[in-house]
Every structure is written in C-alpha cells, then in structure tokens.
Amino acid sequence: MLLPAKTEVARQLRRYRAWERMMLASPADVRVRATFEDSGYTLCVLMGKRCAREAADAAERYLRTTLVTYLQEQNERPRTARAARRGPPVPVVERLSPSGRKTPSGAA
C-alpha cells in the first residue's frame, strides 16, 4: 500500500479544515463551497477514502501514529458486510437430477 508523505497529508488536512471553516461561515458562497469540495476530494484521493469526513479522520489518525500502527489499524477495521437479504426465506425444493437422484434446488 502506498501512502503519501506526512507533510503533504498535514498540508492538505490544514487546507481542508480552513475551507471547511470558510464554508460554514458563508454557506451561500458558491466559490467557497466549490473550493471546499475540491479540497475534500483531494484528501479523499490522498487517503484512499470515499467520503471527505472519513478521509479527514484517516488523515488525523495517520498523522498522530507511526506508519506501522496506522497500517495495523487499517487492517483491523471491520469491513462493511454485504446487506442481508430481506424477505421470507426461500424454500428448498427437491427435484430429480438427470440421473434420477433427488437434489435441492440450485444444485443440479
């Protein structure tokens, strides 16, 4: 896994936080909002995250830990499980296979 230099992460995190404050101070300013979103995107790319908040959190963790600790934390984080199937359970229907034996559905 390639990780960016800590100095670059710190610089981009400062930039993101500064534009965040400006955007919160004047949310109607389109230029400020666009620049804030650009800074969030840059942080996402640097940290390999899909959301700017996740990227900012990851950047803060990365800056306060060693490289080895950060990588261990990333590997220990639970992955989001796939969504569970909703609805009633699908009944297993027995049927005859081409050889004449009974098999559950889906296992021909």
Residue pairs with C-beta under 8 A, 6 or more apart in sequence:
1 71
1 74
3 62
3 67
3 70
4 46
4 47
6 62
6 63
8 46
9 46
9 47
9 59
9 62
9 63
10 59
10 63
12 39
12 42
12 43
12 46
12 59
13 43
13 56
13 59
13 60
13 63
15 39
15 42
16 36
16 39
16 40
16 42
16 43
16 52
16 56
17 56
19 32
19 35
19 36
19 39
20 36
22 29
22 32
22 36
23 29
23 32
23 33
23 36
26 32
27 33
37 52
40 52
40 55
40 56
41 52
43 49
43 52
43 55
43 56
43 59
44 50
44 51
44 52
44 54
44 55
46 55
46 59
47 54
47 55
47 58
47 59
47 62
48 58
49 55
49 58
61 70
61 73
62 70
65 73
92 104
92 105
93 104
93 105
94 102
94 103
94 104
94 105
95 102
95 103
95 105
96 102
96 103
97 103
97 108
98 108
